[in-house]
Amino acid sequence: MNVLFLTAYPPVLGTHGGGVRMYHNLRILSRVHDVHLISLVENDDERRQVEAVAPFCRSIETVFRRPRAAPRFGLSPGRACMFDVPELDRAIAERRSRSPIDVLQCEHVEMAQYHQPDLWTIWTVTEPLAPEARRQFRADRDPLAKVRDYADWMAMLRYETRYARRFDRVVALTPTDADYLRSYTPDAAVRVVPVGVDTGFYQPQEARDGPLRAVFLGNYRHLPNLEAVRFLVDEVVAAFPEIRFEVAGAGLPDGMLAGSRAVALGHVADTRALYSRPHTIVTAPLFSGFGQRVKLLEAFAMGMPVVTTSRGAAGFPIRHGVEALVAETPEEFRAAIRALRESPRLREDMGMQARRMVEDHFGWDALAPLFLELVESGCPPPGGPTRVVPRVVSRVVD
């Protein structure tokens, strides 16, 4: 079959969790089907990054994300308007005029607006946005801000529920996300397909000597990660003068670590370098956001002891004290780090249990049938799929 794959961001490794998932989704689909990719990009660097998936795609097109000059008035949420790109509409129409398309797969909430009613359609809700808008509404104390927040919440809720009904398959990453979507659209065909991890690439390294370290890794365009860093600075770092706290990832705002002993590492090209046994503790105090945390998948695969919250642990079959330590308050978080600080054996045993969990549930080979079923269940091609030798044609729409 011919699959048209639309992405809000480059589907590549080394950027964020969504990129990792899309990269492997493309790789899995390309084993059986012909995939045509159209990806939104923000600059020339991102356009070049997309070429990394050329081996998996029959064709690649990149469209610069330049929304309409003025946001559309009405009930569309602002987040969707930011991805309302006329050039992408044209690119979709032109792709469909040049070759037959059987399946449309839209990645990320913002891409649902490109639904095509005459195709078998799949929508991956990497992270539902309406719950976060609701949280912002409840947290804000300014009356005028609450009015704005309420309007944003209602607009996003309407958007997510409307499109959940239109798509033939809606993909959630965790059971919690799936339950949320079904609570408003019980008739939607929601499937849970988690993120996987390359267990061959991410695996425990040989133990090395060194000082005890606590690491947090994040994409700082994502608000929950900024909140996590603030929590570490305000509630945790000062209690452990003997531990070196490291904050990794590009885009950390200037001054975020001011007044603390935490060290900013910036972008780390190969995140495996962060995780050395047995003297690394991975911290993930995540209190907001939905979806599944790819950074934790990688840490688990590397055999790391992890301290996180119930929100951070969403989507993982974690038993507190076995695969990870789950803490909700500053006191619980400090106690968890203290327990790991005092016991190298606990750090090693917990890391190995986490590694087994990943091997049992989150290897890409184990997840591949779920990705393929999404495409194949509703649109069996007459006579079975016909494969051709891929020929990548890349076109930039400017």
VEXFIDO-36417 format. One record per residue (C-alpha): residue number from 1; x, y, z. Coordinates in steps of 0.05 Angstrom, whole numbers, plus 32768, in hexadecimal, padded with zeros to 4 digits. Layout:
REM VEXFIDO-36417
+-----+------+------+------+
| num |   px |   py |   pz |
+-----+------+------+------+
| NUM |    X |    Y |    Z |
...
+-----+------+------+------+
***
This chain:
REM VEXFIDO-36417
+-----+------+------+------+
| num |   px |   py |   pz |
+-----+------+------+------+
|   1 | 8000 | 8000 | 8000 |
|   2 | 8012 | 8049 | 7FF8 |
|   3 | 8015 | 806E | 803A |
|   4 | 8018 | 80BA | 803F |
|   5 | 803B | 80CB | 8080 |
|   6 | 8032 | 8113 | 809A |
|   7 | 805D | 812E | 80D2 |
|   8 | 805C | 816E | 80F9 |
|   9 | 80A7 | 8169 | 8107 |
|  10 | 80E2 | 8144 | 80E6 |
|  11 | 80DB | 80F9 | 80F2 |
|  12 | 8123 | 80F0 | 8106 |
|  13 | 814D | 80D7 | 8140 |
|  14 | 8171 | 8104 | 8172 |
|  15 | 813D | 813B | 8177 |
|  16 | 8102 | 8126 | 81A3 |
|  17 | 80D9 | 80E9 | 81B4 |
|  18 | 80A7 | 80F6 | 817D |
|  19 | 80DE | 80F6 | 8149 |
|  20 | 80F8 | 80B3 | 8162 |
|  21 | 80B3 | 8093 | 815E |
|  22 | 80A5 | 80AE | 8118 |
|  23 | 80EA | 8098 | 80FF |
|  24 | 80DE | 8050 | 8114 |
|  25 | 8095 | 8051 | 80FD |
|  26 | 80AE | 8064 | 80B7 |
|  27 | 80E3 | 802E | 80BA |
|  28 | 80B0 | 7FF8 | 80CD |
|  29 | 807D | 800D | 8099 |
|  30 | 80B1 | 800E | 8062 |
|  31 | 80BE | 7FC4 | 806A |
|  32 | 807A | 7FB5 | 804C |
|  33 | 805C | 7FF4 | 802D |
|  34 | 8070 | 8030 | 8003 |
|  35 | 8074 | 806E | 802F |
|  36 | 8070 | 80B5 | 8017 |
|  37 | 8086 | 80E8 | 804B |
|  38 | 8072 | 8131 | 8050 |
|  39 | 8092 | 8153 | 808C |
|  40 | 808B | 819A | 80A6 |
|  41 | 80CD | 81BB | 80B7 |
|  42 | 80E1 | 81FD | 80D5 |
|  43 | 8124 | 820A | 80B4 |
|  44 | 8158 | 81EF | 8084 |
|  45 | 817A | 81C6 | 80BA |
|  46 | 813A | 81A0 | 80C7 |
|  47 | 812F | 8197 | 807D |
|  48 | 8173 | 8175 | 8077 |
|  49 | 8165 | 814A | 80B4 |
|  50 | 8129 | 812B | 8092 |
|  51 | 8156 | 810A | 805E |
|  52 | 8169 | 80D9 | 8095 |
|  53 | 8129 | 80B2 | 8087 |
|  54 | 8136 | 80AF | 803C |
|  55 | 8144 | 8063 | 803E |
|  56 | 80FD | 8058 | 8057 |
|  57 | 80D5 | 8085 | 8029 |
|  58 | 80BE | 8080 | 7FE2 |
|  59 | 80BD | 80CC | 7FE0 |
|  60 | 80CC | 8105 | 8010 |
|  61 | 80B2 | 814C | 800F |
|  62 | 80C0 | 8182 | 8042 |
|  63 | 8093 | 81BF | 804D |
|  64 | 80AA | 81FB | 8074 |
|  65 | 807A | 8208 | 80AE |
|  66 | 805F | 824C | 809C |
|  67 | 8017 | 8250 | 80B7 |
|  68 | 7FE3 | 827B | 8095 |
|  69 | 7FF0 | 82C6 | 809D |
|  70 | 7FB7 | 82CE | 80CF |
|  71 | 7F9D | 8297 | 80FD |
|  72 | 7F59 | 827D | 80E9 |
|  73 | 7F21 | 8299 | 8113 |
|  74 | 7EEF | 826A | 8130 |
|  75 | 7EF7 | 822D | 815C |
|  76 | 7F3A | 8213 | 8145 |
|  77 | 7F6E | 8211 | 817D |
|  78 | 7FAB | 823D | 8177 |
|  79 | 7FD8 | 8200 | 8176 |
|  80 | 7FB6 | 81E5 | 8138 |
|  81 | 7FB9 | 8229 | 8116 |
|  82 | 8005 | 8229 | 811F |
|  83 | 8007 | 81EC | 80F1 |
|  84 | 7FD3 | 8204 | 80BF |
|  85 | 8002 | 8208 | 8083 |
|  86 | 7FE4 | 8215 | 803E |
|  87 | 8022 | 81F8 | 801C |
|  88 | 8016 | 81B6 | 803F |
|  89 | 7FCF | 81B2 | 8025 |
|  90 | 7FEB | 81BC | 7FDF |
|  91 | 8022 | 8189 | 7FEA |
|  92 | 7FEF | 8154 | 8000 |
|  93 | 7FC3 | 8162 | 7FC3 |
|  94 | 7FFF | 815F | 7F94 |
|  95 | 8019 | 811E | 7FB2 |
|  96 | 7FD5 | 80FE | 7FAB |
|  97 | 7FD0 | 8115 | 7F62 |
|  98 | 8014 | 80F5 | 7F52 |
|  99 | 800A | 80B1 | 7F72 |
| 100 | 7FD1 | 808A | 7F92 |
| 101 | 7FCE | 808D | 7FDE |
| 102 | 7FAA | 8058 | 8007 |
| 103 | 7FB9 | 806E | 804E |
| 104 | 7FC4 | 80B2 | 806F |
| 105 | 7FEA | 80B2 | 80B1 |
| 106 | 7FED | 80F5 | 80D8 |
| 107 | 8020 | 80FB | 8110 |
| 108 | 8013 | 812A | 814B |
| 109 | 7FD4 | 814D | 8161 |
| 110 | 7FDE | 8189 | 8134 |
| 111 | 7FDC | 8160 | 80F4 |
| 112 | 7F95 | 8146 | 80FC |
| 113 | 7F7C | 8182 | 80D4 |
| 114 | 7F98 | 8162 | 8095 |
| 115 | 7F68 | 8127 | 809A |
| 116 | 7F53 | 810C | 8055 |
| 117 | 7F0C | 80EE | 8058 |
| 118 | 7F15 | 80C0 | 801C |
| 119 | 7F52 | 809B | 8038 |
| 120 | 7F5E | 806A | 8070 |
| 121 | 7F78 | 8099 | 80A6 |
| 122 | 7FA4 | 8092 | 80E4 |
| 123 | 7FB1 | 80C8 | 8117 |
| 124 | 7FE8 | 80C2 | 814A |
| 125 | 7FD9 | 80EC | 8188 |
| 126 | 801F | 80EF | 81A2 |
| 127 | 8008 | 811A | 81DD |
| 128 | 7FC0 | 8131 | 81E7 |
| 129 | 7FC0 | 817D | 81F1 |
| 130 | 7F7B | 818B | 820E |
| 131 | 7F8D | 816F | 8253 |
| 132 | 7FC9 | 819D | 8258 |
| 133 | 7F9D | 81D8 | 8243 |
| 134 | 7F6C | 81C5 | 827B |
| 135 | 7FA5 | 81C3 | 82AD |
| 136 | 7FBB | 8209 | 8298 |
| 137 | 7F74 | 8222 | 82A0 |
| 138 | 7F6F | 8207 | 82E6 |
| 139 | 7FB4 | 8221 | 82FB |
| 140 | 7FAC | 8268 | 82E1 |
| 141 | 7F95 | 829B | 8315 |
| 142 | 7F8D | 82D9 | 82E9 |
| 143 | 7F43 | 82E0 | 82D4 |
| 144 | 7F52 | 82F7 | 828D |
| 145 | 7F86 | 82C0 | 8284 |
| 146 | 7F53 | 828D | 829C |
| 147 | 7F22 | 82A4 | 8266 |
| 148 | 7F58 | 829B | 8231 |
| 149 | 7F6D | 8258 | 824F |
| 150 | 7F25 | 823F | 824F |
| 151 | 7F1C | 8252 | 8206 |
| 152 | 7F5E | 822D | 81F5 |
| 153 | 7F48 | 81F0 | 821B |
| 154 | 7F04 | 81EC | 81FA |
| 155 | 7F21 | 81F8 | 81B5 |
| 156 | 7F54 | 81C0 | 81BD |
| 157 | 7F22 | 8191 | 81DB |
| 158 | 7EF2 | 819C | 81A1 |
| 159 | 7F2B | 8192 | 816F |
| 160 | 7F44 | 8151 | 818E |
| 161 | 7EFF | 8132 | 8197 |
| 162 | 7EE8 | 8146 | 8151 |
| 163 | 7F24 | 8127 | 812E |
| 164 | 7F25 | 80EA | 815B |
| 165 | 7EE1 | 80D9 | 813C |
| 166 | 7EF7 | 80E5 | 80F5 |
| 167 | 7F36 | 80BA | 80F2 |
| 168 | 7F30 | 8070 | 80E6 |
| 169 | 7F66 | 8062 | 8119 |
| 170 | 7F7D | 808F | 8152 |
| 171 | 7FBF | 807C | 8173 |
| 172 | 7FCF | 808C | 81BC |
| 173 | 8012 | 807D | 81DB |
| 174 | 7FFA | 8069 | 8220 |
| 175 | 7FBB | 804B | 823E |
| 176 | 7FB0 | 808C | 8264 |
| 177 | 7FAF | 80B4 | 8223 |
| 178 | 7F80 | 8081 | 8203 |
| 179 | 7F50 | 8085 | 823E |
| 180 | 7F4F | 80D1 | 8238 |
| 181 | 7F3E | 80CE | 81ED |
| 182 | 7F08 | 8099 | 81F8 |
| 183 | 7EE9 | 80C1 | 8231 |
| 184 | 7ED2 | 80F6 | 81FF |
| 185 | 7ECD | 80CB | 81C0 |
| 186 | 7EB9 | 8085 | 81D5 |
| 187 | 7EAB | 8073 | 818C |
| 188 | 7EF2 | 8084 | 8176 |
| 189 | 7F1E | 8049 | 815F |
| 190 | 7F57 | 8057 | 8191 |
| 191 | 7F93 | 8029 | 8193 |
| 192 | 7FCE | 802A | 81C3 |
| 193 | 8011 | 8024 | 81A0 |
| 194 | 804A | 8039 | 81CE |
| 195 | 808E | 8055 | 81BB |
| 196 | 80C5 | 8022 | 81B4 |
| 197 | 8110 | 8024 | 81BD |
| 198 | 814B | 8007 | 8197 |
| 199 | 8164 | 7FD6 | 81CC |
| 200 | 81A1 | 7FC6 | 81A3 |
| 201 | 81B8 | 800E | 81A0 |
| 202 | 81A3 | 8020 | 81E7 |
| 203 | 81BF | 7FEC | 8215 |
| 204 | 81E4 | 7FEC | 8258 |
| 205 | 822C | 8002 | 8254 |
| 206 | 8266 | 7FE6 | 827B |
| 207 | 826B | 8002 | 82C1 |
| 208 | 829B | 803D | 82C9 |
| 209 | 82B6 | 8062 | 8305 |
| 210 | 82A2 | 80A9 | 8313 |
| 211 | 827A | 80D7 | 8340 |
| 212 | 8230 | 80CC | 834C |
| 213 | 8207 | 80F3 | 8318 |
| 214 | 81BD | 8103 | 8310 |
| 215 | 81A7 | 8111 | 82C8 |
| 216 | 816A | 8131 | 82AA |
| 217 | 8161 | 8131 | 825E |
| 218 | 812C | 815A | 823B |
| 219 | 8113 | 8181 | 81FF |
| 220 | 8109 | 81C6 | 821D |
| 221 | 80D5 | 81DD | 81EA |
| 222 | 80A8 | 81AE | 8212 |
| 223 | 808C | 81D0 | 8251 |
| 224 | 808B | 8191 | 827D |
| 225 | 80D7 | 818C | 8276 |
| 226 | 80E0 | 81D5 | 828B |
| 227 | 80B4 | 81C7 | 82C8 |
| 228 | 80DF | 818A | 82D8 |
| 229 | 811F | 81B2 | 82D7 |
| 230 | 8100 | 81E7 | 8304 |
| 231 | 80EB | 81B0 | 8335 |
| 232 | 8131 | 8194 | 8337 |
| 233 | 8150 | 81D8 | 8343 |
| 234 | 811E | 81EE | 8378 |
| 235 | 8113 | 81AC | 839D |
| 236 | 814A | 817A | 8392 |
| 237 | 8190 | 8192 | 837E |
| 238 | 81A2 | 81B6 | 83BE |
| 239 | 8192 | 8178 | 83E8 |
| 240 | 81CA | 8150 | 83C7 |
| 241 | 820B | 8177 | 83C5 |
| 242 | 8232 | 8137 | 83B8 |
| 243 | 820C | 8127 | 8377 |
| 244 | 821A | 814A | 8335 |
| 245 | 81D8 | 815E | 8315 |
| 246 | 81DA | 8163 | 82C9 |
| 247 | 81A4 | 8180 | 829C |
| 248 | 81AB | 816A | 8254 |
| 249 | 8188 | 8180 | 8215 |
| 250 | 8189 | 81BD | 81E7 |
| 251 | 8160 | 81FC | 81F2 |
| 252 | 8162 | 8202 | 823E |
| 253 | 8151 | 824B | 824D |
| 254 | 8189 | 8277 | 8267 |
| 255 | 8189 | 827D | 82B2 |
| 256 | 815F | 823F | 82BD |
| 257 | 8195 | 8220 | 82E9 |
| 258 | 81AB | 8261 | 830A |
| 259 | 81B9 | 825A | 8354 |
| 260 | 81BF | 820F | 8352 |
| 261 | 81F8 | 81DE | 8349 |
| 262 | 81D7 | 81BD | 830E |
| 263 | 81FF | 81BD | 82CE |
| 264 | 81E2 | 81C8 | 8288 |
| 265 | 8200 | 8198 | 8255 |
| 266 | 81DB | 81B2 | 8217 |
| 267 | 81CD | 8186 | 81DC |
| 268 | 81EA | 813F | 81E3 |
| 269 | 81EF | 811F | 819E |
| 270 | 81F3 | 80D8 | 81B9 |
| 271 | 81CB | 80D4 | 81F9 |
| 272 | 81EA | 8091 | 820C |
| 273 | 8225 | 80BA | 8225 |
| 274 | 81F9 | 80D3 | 825E |
| 275 | 81EC | 808E | 827C |
| 276 | 8228 | 806D | 829D |
| 277 | 8220 | 8036 | 82D0 |
| 278 | 821D | 8031 | 830B |
| 279 | 8223 | 807A | 831F |
| 280 | 81EB | 809B | 82F6 |
| 281 | 81A5 | 80A9 | 830F |
| 282 | 8171 | 80C1 | 82DC |
| 283 | 813F | 80F3 | 82F7 |
| 284 | 80FD | 8103 | 82D5 |
| 285 | 80CF | 812D | 8301 |
| 286 | 8098 | 8134 | 82CE |
| 287 | 8056 | 814F | 82E8 |
| 288 | 8031 | 8163 | 82A9 |
| 289 | 802A | 814E | 8261 |
| 290 | 8010 | 810E | 8243 |
| 291 | 802F | 80DB | 8214 |
| 292 | 806A | 80AD | 8221 |
| 293 | 80B0 | 80C3 | 8235 |
| 294 | 80E2 | 80AB | 8202 |
| 295 | 811C | 80C5 | 822C |
| 296 | 8107 | 8094 | 8262 |
| 297 | 8103 | 805A | 8231 |
| 298 | 814B | 8068 | 821D |
| 299 | 8161 | 806D | 8266 |
| 300 | 813D | 802B | 8277 |
| 301 | 815E | 8009 | 823C |
| 302 | 81A2 | 8021 | 8254 |
| 303 | 8195 | 8000 | 8298 |
| 304 | 818E | 8041 | 82BE |
| 305 | 816C | 804A | 8302 |
| 306 | 8135 | 807D | 82F8 |
| 307 | 810E | 80AA | 8328 |
| 308 | 80CF | 80C6 | 8308 |
| 309 | 8087 | 80D7 | 8316 |
| 310 | 8048 | 80B0 | 8306 |
| 311 | 803E | 80DF | 82CB |
| 312 | 8085 | 80D0 | 82B2 |
| 313 | 8079 | 8085 | 82BB |
| 314 | 8039 | 8086 | 8291 |
| 315 | 8039 | 804F | 825D |
| 316 | 806D | 8025 | 8280 |
| 317 | 805E | 7FE6 | 82AA |
| 318 | 8087 | 8001 | 82E3 |
| 319 | 8085 | 7FE5 | 8329 |
| 320 | 809D | 8017 | 835C |
| 321 | 80DF | 8002 | 8378 |
| 322 | 80EB | 7FCD | 8342 |
| 323 | 80F2 | 7FED | 82FD |
| 324 | 80F3 | 8035 | 8318 |
| 325 | 80E4 | 8060 | 8354 |
| 326 | 80A4 | 8089 | 834E |
| 327 | 809F | 80C9 | 8377 |
| 328 | 806B | 8100 | 8377 |
| 329 | 8082 | 8133 | 83AB |
| 330 | 80C5 | 8156 | 83B8 |
| 331 | 80CD | 812C | 83F7 |
| 332 | 80C1 | 80EB | 83D2 |
| 333 | 80EF | 8100 | 8399 |
| 334 | 8128 | 8110 | 83C9 |
| 335 | 811D | 80CF | 83EF |
| 336 | 8120 | 80A7 | 83AE |
| 337 | 8162 | 80C8 | 8399 |
| 338 | 817D | 80BD | 83DF |
| 339 | 816D | 8072 | 83DB |
| 340 | 8191 | 806C | 8398 |
| 341 | 81CB | 8095 | 83B2 |
| 342 | 81D5 | 8065 | 83EC |
| 343 | 81D0 | 8024 | 83C5 |
| 344 | 81F9 | 8014 | 8386 |
| 345 | 81D8 | 7FD0 | 8388 |
| 346 | 8193 | 7FEF | 8384 |
| 347 | 81A9 | 801A | 834A |
| 348 | 81C3 | 7FDE | 8324 |
| 349 | 8188 | 7FAF | 8333 |
| 350 | 8154 | 7FE3 | 8321 |
| 351 | 8178 | 7FF4 | 82E0 |
| 352 | 8179 | 7FAB | 82CC |
| 353 | 812F | 7FA2 | 82DB |
| 354 | 8120 | 7FDF | 82B1 |
| 355 | 8149 | 7FC2 | 8278 |
| 356 | 8121 | 7F81 | 827B |
| 357 | 80E0 | 7FA8 | 8279 |
| 358 | 80F6 | 7FCB | 823A |
| 359 | 810C | 7F8B | 8219 |
| 360 | 80CA | 7F69 | 8229 |
| 361 | 809B | 7FA1 | 8213 |
| 362 | 80BB | 7FD8 | 81EA |
| 363 | 80EA | 7FBC | 81B5 |
| 364 | 80D9 | 7FD5 | 8170 |
| 365 | 80D4 | 7F8F | 8153 |
| 366 | 809E | 7F7E | 8186 |
| 367 | 8078 | 7FBE | 8176 |
| 368 | 807D | 7FB8 | 812A |
| 369 | 803D | 7F8F | 8121 |
| 370 | 8015 | 7FC5 | 8144 |
| 371 | 802E | 7FFB | 8114 |
| 372 | 801F | 7FCF | 80D8 |
| 373 | 7FD9 | 7FBC | 80F0 |
| 374 | 7FC5 | 8005 | 80F3 |
| 375 | 7FD3 | 800C | 80A9 |
| 376 | 7FBB | 7FC9 | 8091 |
| 377 | 7F7C | 7FBB | 80BA |
| 378 | 7F4C | 7FE8 | 8095 |
| 379 | 7F69 | 7FEB | 804F |
| 380 | 7F81 | 7FA8 | 8034 |
| 381 | 7F9C | 7FB3 | 7FEE |
| 382 | 7F81 | 7F88 | 7FB5 |
| 383 | 7FB0 | 7F4F | 7FA8 |
| 384 | 7FDF | 7F64 | 7FE1 |
| 385 | 8013 | 7F9A | 7FE3 |
| 386 | 8043 | 7FA3 | 7FAA |
| 387 | 8089 | 7FBB | 7FBC |
| 388 | 80B6 | 7FE2 | 7F8E |
| 389 | 80FF | 7FF6 | 7F96 |
| 390 | 80FB | 8038 | 7FBD |
| 391 | 810E | 8077 | 7F97 |
| 392 | 8110 | 80B4 | 7FC3 |
| 393 | 80FA | 80F5 | 7FA3 |
| 394 | 8105 | 812F | 7FD2 |
| 395 | 80E1 | 8170 | 7FC4 |
| 396 | 80E2 | 81AE | 7FF0 |
| 397 | 80A3 | 81D8 | 7FF1 |
| 398 | 80B7 | 821F | 8002 |
+-----+------+------+------+
***
